[in-house]
């Protein structure tokens, strides 16, 4: 009888804890408003989405979008620096309320987290020396390619190079390290968004790294935890409003030199 009573109370406690967790998750928007600060994860090592300028300020398209989001929500912004591989762990461990870090929307990620409506696109290309005759994955046979682990660039490179003999993939833990490896000549080729190739070329113009061929374009959105309906509804509305009024398109044009594609603006 005693064991049954203890079991009952243990189960009751677990049920209450689960209910409290669900209620907390469902009211994350209220929590952010009560805190008066939103914690936004941004990859500061992925220009032009996030970077440090010559005055040690955090800048970039995602930084500006995060500032606009906090302003429209009426709260202060706290940027939480992340890398490509730890965006999801930071979100799930509640180190961040949302992620705005060139966060491509993929089916695998949607199994674990939710996304807002897309507010931009991340094209994936393979880059290499201007003199290299590389126009497809088949031309990478016998070559080594740098990529940031766990990113959509990693996924597409892995998929595209499968079955091609002699392709070496070197995976780095963050974009800054990947970029440095190519800029310093550790690898000649890189799978990444074209904006990153521009940063690599700027870091070392003598390397003359240019886009060689396009792989795929991914829409990106604001990442959030599952079962947060109020927060998701607010984020979706915010994205739609700021696409319609041109604010997000203006930020994108300022950093990428081109407007958002029509499929995002619709």
ABEGO torsion letter per residue (X at the ends): XAAAAAAAAAAAAAAAAAAAAAAAAAAAAAAAAAAGBBBBBBBAABOAABBBBAAGBBBEAAAAAAAAAAAAAGBBBBBBBBBAAAAAAAAAAGABABBBBGBBBBAAAAAABBBBBBABBBBBBBBBBAABBBABAAAABGBBBBBBBGBAAAAAAAAAABGBBGBBBBBBABAAAAAAAAAAGABABBBBBAAAAAAAAAABAAAGBBBABBABBBBBBBBBBBGBAAAAAAAAAAAAAAAAAGAAAAAAAAAAGBBBBAAAAX
